[in-house]
Every structure is written in structure tokens, then in C-alpha cells.
Amino acid sequence: MSLDNSLKAGSKMRRSRNVLKRGERIAFLQGEDRWVAGQSPIGLPKVRVVKTVIGKKKKKTKKED
């Protein structure tokens, strides 16, 4: 029996997630200087996830001499 494509996971997941784990949110807030050391990790502010485009390639243009 074959495995459905939607169930294949691991390193092949290429779409961006819209939910971050707590550690990822804290790291993102530290990068933007919005995290205060000693602050409670409960009740973190929302963080916008930047979506990346994967799979589109630029067309090569031919240069004539």
C-alpha cells in the first residue's frame, strides 16, 4: 500500500507555517528588540510570519552581442 502525499512529512515540508512555537516566537521578538530579558514567556504578542515563495525560477534572458 502506498503512502498518501499529504502524510509525507519531515524535511520535505516546503510551505510556510502560520503558527510558531514559543521558542521561535521569542527568538523572532529578540531579533526585533521587542523582547525584554526576564519577561514571562506566557502571553506573548502575535508575530507575523513572512511567507516565502519556493519553486519559481527566473527566466534567463539571452544577451546578443
C-alpha positions as CSV (number, residue, x, y, z in Angstrom):
1,M,0.0,0.0,0.0
2,S,1.4,3.4,-0.9
3,L,1.5,6.4,1.4
4,D,-0.6,9.5,0.6
5,N,1.4,12.6,-0.4
6,S,-0.2,14.7,2.4
7,L,1.1,12.3,5.0
8,K,4.7,12.5,3.9
9,A,6.5,14.9,6.3
10,G,9.9,15.6,7.6
11,S,12.4,17.8,5.7
12,K,10.2,17.8,2.7
13,M,7.7,20.3,4.2
14,R,8.2,23.4,2.0
15,R,5.3,25.5,2.8
16,S,5.5,28.2,5.5
17,R,3.8,27.6,8.8
18,N,1.4,30.2,10.1
19,V,1.9,29.1,13.8
20,L,5.3,29.4,15.5
21,K,6.4,27.5,18.6
22,R,7.1,29.6,21.7
23,G,10.9,29.4,21.3
24,E,10.6,30.5,17.7
25,R,8.4,33.5,18.7
26,I,10.8,34.5,21.4
27,A,13.8,34.3,19.0
28,F,11.8,36.4,16.5
29,L,11.0,39.0,19.2
30,Q,14.6,39.2,20.3
31,G,15.7,39.8,16.7
32,E,13.3,42.8,16.6
33,D,14.3,44.1,20.0
34,R,10.8,43.6,21.3
35,W,11.8,41.0,24.0
36,V,12.7,42.2,27.5
37,A,15.1,39.8,29.4
38,G,13.2,38.3,32.4
39,Q,9.8,38.8,30.7
40,S,7.3,36.0,31.2
41,P,7.0,33.7,28.1
42,I,3.3,33.4,28.7
43,G,1.0,35.8,26.8
44,L,3.5,36.6,24.0
45,P,2.4,39.2,21.4
46,K,1.4,38.0,18.0
47,V,4.2,37.6,15.4
48,R,3.6,37.9,11.7
49,V,5.0,35.1,9.7
50,V,6.7,36.0,6.4
51,K,5.7,33.7,3.7
52,T,8.4,32.6,1.3
53,V,7.9,31.7,-2.4
54,I,9.5,28.4,-3.3
55,G,9.7,26.9,-6.7
56,K,9.6,29.9,-9.0
57,K,12.7,30.4,-11.1
58,K,13.6,33.5,-13.0
59,K,13.7,33.1,-16.8
60,K,17.1,33.6,-18.3
61,T,17.4,36.4,-20.9
62,K,19.5,35.9,-23.9
63,K,22.0,38.7,-24.4
64,E,23.0,39.3,-28.0
65,D,26.4,40.8,-28.9
